[in-house]
C-alpha cells in the first residue's frame, strides 16, 4: 500500500488549493513513498523543504502517532453514512 502516487496526488491537491507556501516544511517518516524520486522532485518543484524523522525513532512524531492511535481505537472501522 506504500505507493508514491498517493502522496504525490495529495501534495498536488494541496498545492492546487493554495494550501502550501514556498519554504513550507513537508515532514514525514522514511517510508518508501516519501523517499521516492517522484515525491522528492515534486517537493523541489513546489519549493518546499523536506524533513524526515530519524530511522527507528518513534519519539520524532510522538504527538501525531498518539493522536492517530487514539482515533483508530475510538472509531475503528466505522462506516459513516455520508
QUIDA-V731625 format. One line per field, one symbol per residue. ss: DSSP state (H for helix, E for strand, - for the rest). psi: psi as a letter, one per 30 degrees, with the letter a starting at -180 (. if undefined). burial: b if it has 24 or more other ideal C-beta (glycine too) atoms within 12 Angstrom, else e. Layout:
ss: ???
psi: ???
burial: ???
This chain:
ss: ---HHHHHHHHHHHHH--------EEEE---HHHH-HHHHHHHHH---EEEE-----HHHHHHHHHHHHHHHHHH-------
psi: fikeeeeeeeeeeeefggfklkfkkjklahleffgleeeeeeeeefhlkkkklkkgjffeheeeeeeeeeeeeefbhkkke.
burial: eeebeebbeebeeeeeeeeeeeeeebebeeeebbeeeebbebbeebebebeeeeeeeeeeeeeeeeeeeeeeeeeeeeeeee
